[in-house]
C-alpha cells in the first residue's frame, strides 16, 4: 500500500527535546529545523472551528529535530494560521498536541536516548512528552550499548533538559547509575565506582 508523506511547518525547535538537529533516518529526506515530516498509510482529516484534527494510521513515522517516532496511530491537533480552511499545510500550523498509540517508539539521536510505550502524549507548547502504558527508557553510550534502562508506570521527558520524571511501579525497584563518577587522572589513586543507587517502591497495603 502506498504510504502518504506529509510535510507540515512547525515552529522552530518545538519538538526538539534535547538540542541540535540530528540526521534523519535513511528512509526519509533531510528535515529542516522548522519542519516535521509524517508518513503513514491512511489519513483522516477534519476541521473543527479554527483547529485541524489529523489522524494517521498504518506504519506511522514522524521525523523532526532530534526526534524520530514510530507508532500504529497518531492524532494531531493543530490550529491554523493563514491558508484556507481546507489547507493541511497552512502558512503556519501550531501543534497543540500529538498523541501516539500502539507500539510507540521514540528516539532522540543527539542524547542517545530511546523510549518505548503504548501511548505518548506530545505537547510542543509545554515542551513535554508524557509516556504511559508500560514505558521503558534506555540511555546508550557513544557505541550504542545500553548504559541504563528504566521502567515505570509513567514518564515525562522535557524539552531542552536531560530530565526525566517517573511514577514508579508499586512493589518495584529501580537502579540509577551514579553519573558523577569520574575515572582518575594521571597520578591519582583509582577508587572503585560507587554502586548504583536503588530506589524501592513499596506495594500498596
C-alpha positions in Angstrom: 0.0 0.0 0.0 1.3 3.4 -0.9 2.3 5.5 2.0 1.5 9.2 2.4 4.2 11.7 3.1 3.2 14.9 4.7 5.3 18.0 5.5 3.8 20.4 8.0 5.6 23.6 9.0 6.4 23.6 12.7 7.6 26.4 15.0 11.4 26.2 15.1 12.5 23.7 17.7 9.0 22.9 19.0 9.7 19.2 19.0 13.5 19.4 19.7 13.7 17.9 23.2 17.5 17.8 23.7 19.3 20.2 21.5 20.6 20.3 17.9 19.2 18.7 14.8 20.1 15.1 14.1 20.4 13.4 10.7 17.1 11.9 9.5 16.7 8.1 9.3 17.7 6.7 5.9 14.1 6.2 4.5 13.3 9.9 5.0 14.5 13.1 3.3 16.5 15.6 5.4 14.3 17.8 7.6 14.7 21.5 8.1 15.0 22.8 11.6 11.4 24.2 11.5 9.8 21.2 9.7 8.3 17.9 10.8 7.7 15.1 8.4 4.9 12.5 8.8 4.5 9.2 7.0 1.5 6.8 7.2 -0.7 4.5 5.1 -4.0 6.3 5.8 -5.1 9.8 6.7 -8.3 11.2 8.1 -8.5 15.0 8.5 -11.3 17.3 9.6 -11.7 20.9 10.6 -13.3 21.9 13.9 -13.5 25.6 14.3 -10.0 27.0 13.9 -8.5 23.6 14.7 -7.5 20.8 12.4 -7.6 17.2 13.6 -5.5 14.8 11.6 -5.4 11.1 12.3 -2.7 9.0 10.7 -2.8 5.2 10.9 -0.7 2.3 9.5 3.1 2.3 10.0 3.1 5.9 11.2 6.5 7.6 11.2 7.4 11.1 12.4 10.8 12.8 12.0 11.5 16.2 13.5 14.5 18.0 15.0 16.4 15.3 17.0 13.2 13.3 17.2 12.0 10.1 15.4 8.7 8.4 16.3 7.1 5.3 15.0 3.6 4.1 16.1 0.4 2.5 14.9 -1.8 5.6 15.2 -1.1 9.3 15.6 -3.7 12.0 16.3 -2.6 15.6 15.7 -4.5 18.6 16.8 -3.3 21.9 15.4 -4.6 25.5 14.9 -4.3 27.1 11.5 -2.7 30.4 11.0 -3.0 31.6 7.3 -4.2 29.4 4.5 -7.7 28.2 3.8 -9.9 26.0 5.9 -9.0 23.0 3.8 -5.3 23.7 3.7 -3.5 21.0 5.6 -0.1 22.8 5.4 -1.3 26.3 6.2 1.1 29.1 6.4 1.8 28.0 10.0 0.3 25.1 11.9 0.6 25.5 15.6 0.6 22.0 17.1 -1.4 21.8 20.3 -0.8 18.1 20.8 0.3 14.9 19.2 -0.9 11.6 20.7 0.8 8.4 19.5 -0.6 5.0 20.4 0.2 1.4 19.6 3.8 0.1 19.7 5.2 3.6 20.2 9.0 4.0 19.8 10.7 7.4 20.3 14.3 8.0 19.5 16.4 11.1 20.3 19.7 10.6 18.5 21.6 13.5 19.9 21.1 12.4 23.5 21.3 8.7 22.6 18.0 8.1 24.3 15.1 6.0 23.2 11.8 5.0 24.8 9.0 2.5 24.1 5.5 2.6 25.4 1.8 2.0 24.5 0.9 5.7 24.5 2.8 9.0 24.2 1.3 12.5 24.5 3.5 15.3 23.0 2.7 18.8 24.0 5.0 21.1 21.9 3.8 24.3 23.7 4.8 22.9 27.1 7.9 21.2 25.8 6.9 17.9 27.4 6.3 14.3 26.3 4.3 12.0 28.7 4.7 8.3 28.3 2.2 5.8 29.7 1.3 2.1 29.2 4.4 0.3 30.2 7.0 2.9 29.3 10.7 1.8 29.1 13.5 4.3 28.7 17.0 3.3 27.5 20.1 5.5 27.6 23.0 4.4 25.4 26.7 5.2 25.2 28.5 6.5 22.1 28.8 2.9 20.8 25.1 2.2 21.1 25.4 -0.1 24.1 22.7 0.4 26.8 24.1 2.0 30.0 20.8 2.5 31.8 17.3 1.0 31.4 14.4 2.4 33.4 10.8 1.1 33.6 7.9 3.0 35.3 4.2 3.4 35.4 4.6 6.7 33.6 7.4 9.0 32.5 7.7 12.7 31.5 10.5 14.0 29.3 11.2 17.7 29.0 12.4 19.9 26.1 15.9 21.2 26.4 16.7 19.2 29.5 18.2 15.8 30.2 15.5 15.4 32.7 13.0 12.6 33.3 10.2 12.4 35.9 8.8 9.0 36.7 6.0 7.5 38.6 7.5 4.2 39.7 5.5 0.9 39.7 4.3 -0.3 43.1 6.4 -3.0 44.6 9.3 -2.3 42.1 12.9 -1.3 42.5 14.9 0.8 40.0 18.7 1.2 39.8 20.1 4.5 38.8 23.8 4.7 37.7 26.0 7.2 39.6 26.6 9.7 36.8 29.0 11.7 38.9 31.8 9.1 38.9 34.9 10.1 37.1 37.9 7.9 36.2 41.2 9.0 38.0 43.7 11.2 36.1 47.4 10.5 36.0 49.0 10.4 39.4 45.7 9.8 41.2 44.8 6.6 43.1 42.0 4.7 41.4 38.9 4.3 43.6 36.1 1.9 42.8 32.9 3.4 41.3 30.1 3.6 43.7 27.3 1.1 43.4 24.2 2.1 41.6 21.5 3.9 43.7 18.5 1.6 44.2 15.0 3.0 44.7 12.4 0.8 46.2 8.7 1.5 45.9 6.6 -0.5 48.5 3.5 -2.3 47.3 0.2 -0.8 48.3 -1.3 -2.3 51.5 
